[in-house]
């Protein structure tokens, strides 16, 4: 069961959540008929910050579980 907690198995879904949400958020903020080059630094930072939240929403729960399994009492 420990193979489930290999770092790649934890990082890949979190990275997918980050990059996917970043794209969706940025595209949602683009004015109709415009492109992402029209977004200012504030909106770009906002999209990155929100994407970071989505990343941690995916990454933290399995990481906590992994840590508890590693530090728990042996049976």
One Martini backbone bead per residue (centre of mass of N, CA, C, O) as a GRO file, in nm:
protein
   75
    1UNK     BB    1   0.052   0.066  -0.012
    2UNK     BB    2   0.296   0.270  -0.024
    3UNK     BB    3   0.288   0.336  -0.335
    4UNK     BB    4   0.061   0.557  -0.311
    5UNK     BB    5   0.295   0.760  -0.160
    6UNK     BB    6   0.439   0.847  -0.384
    7UNK     BB    7   0.533   1.150  -0.491
    8UNK     BB    8   0.408   1.125  -0.779
    9UNK     BB    9   0.117   1.045  -0.679
   10UNK     BB   10   0.085   1.338  -0.545
   11UNK     BB   11   0.188   1.558  -0.763
   12UNK     BB   12   0.027   1.518  -1.023
   13UNK     BB   13  -0.262   1.600  -0.933
   14UNK     BB   14  -0.177   1.879  -0.823
   15UNK     BB   15  -0.066   1.992  -1.091
   16UNK     BB   16  -0.326   1.959  -1.250
   17UNK     BB   17  -0.489   2.152  -1.073
   18UNK     BB   18  -0.318   2.398  -1.114
   19UNK     BB   19  -0.305   2.429  -1.428
   20UNK     BB   20  -0.606   2.402  -1.484
   21UNK     BB   21  -0.708   2.639  -1.304
   22UNK     BB   22  -0.539   2.861  -1.428
   23UNK     BB   23  -0.665   2.852  -1.707
   24UNK     BB   24  -0.961   2.894  -1.629
   25UNK     BB   25  -0.929   3.162  -1.476
   26UNK     BB   26  -0.802   3.326  -1.700
   27UNK     BB   27  -1.026   3.284  -1.915
   28UNK     BB   28  -1.255   3.414  -1.734
   29UNK     BB   29  -1.099   3.715  -1.734
   30UNK     BB   30  -1.137   3.753  -2.023
   31UNK     BB   31  -1.236   3.943  -2.249
   32UNK     BB   32  -1.441   3.958  -2.492
   33UNK     BB   33  -1.228   3.900  -2.767
   34UNK     BB   34  -0.977   3.831  -2.616
   35UNK     BB   35  -0.667   3.796  -2.441
   36UNK     BB   36  -0.422   3.716  -2.201
   37UNK     BB   37  -0.241   3.973  -2.261
   38UNK     BB   38  -0.462   4.174  -2.116
   39UNK     BB   39  -0.366   4.095  -1.852
   40UNK     BB   40  -0.278   4.178  -1.556
   41UNK     BB   41  -0.093   4.129  -1.277
   42UNK     BB   42  -0.326   4.092  -1.077
   43UNK     BB   43  -0.478   3.864  -1.229
   44UNK     BB   44  -0.242   3.669  -1.245
   45UNK     BB   45  -0.200   3.643  -0.939
   46UNK     BB   46  -0.481   3.543  -0.874
   47UNK     BB   47  -0.471   3.286  -1.045
   48UNK     BB   48  -0.224   3.165  -0.895
   49UNK     BB   49  -0.345   3.162  -0.610
   50UNK     BB   50  -0.591   2.984  -0.671
   51UNK     BB   51  -0.429   2.747  -0.784
   52UNK     BB   52  -0.280   2.690  -0.518
   53UNK     BB   53  -0.531   2.604  -0.364
   54UNK     BB   54  -0.600   2.361  -0.544
   55UNK     BB   55  -0.342   2.213  -0.498
   56UNK     BB   56  -0.374   2.178  -0.181
   57UNK     BB   57  -0.648   2.029  -0.189
   58UNK     BB   58  -0.501   1.774  -0.318
   59UNK     BB   59  -0.222   1.734  -0.148
   60UNK     BB   60  -0.273   1.730   0.166
   61UNK     BB   61  -0.442   1.480   0.247
   62UNK     BB   62  -0.236   1.254   0.154
   63UNK     BB   63   0.002   1.368   0.321
   64UNK     BB   64  -0.121   1.327   0.598
   65UNK     BB   65  -0.165   1.026   0.575
   66UNK     BB   66   0.129   0.951   0.528
   67UNK     BB   67   0.240   1.069   0.793
   68UNK     BB   68   0.067   0.894   0.983
   69UNK     BB   69   0.174   0.621   0.883
   70UNK     BB   70   0.483   0.679   0.946
   71UNK     BB   71   0.424   0.772   1.271
   72UNK     BB   72   0.290   0.537   1.362
   73UNK     BB   73   0.211   0.267   1.508
   74UNK     BB   74   0.306  -0.046   1.533
   75UNK     BB   75   0.144  -0.383   1.471
   0.00000   0.00000   0.00000
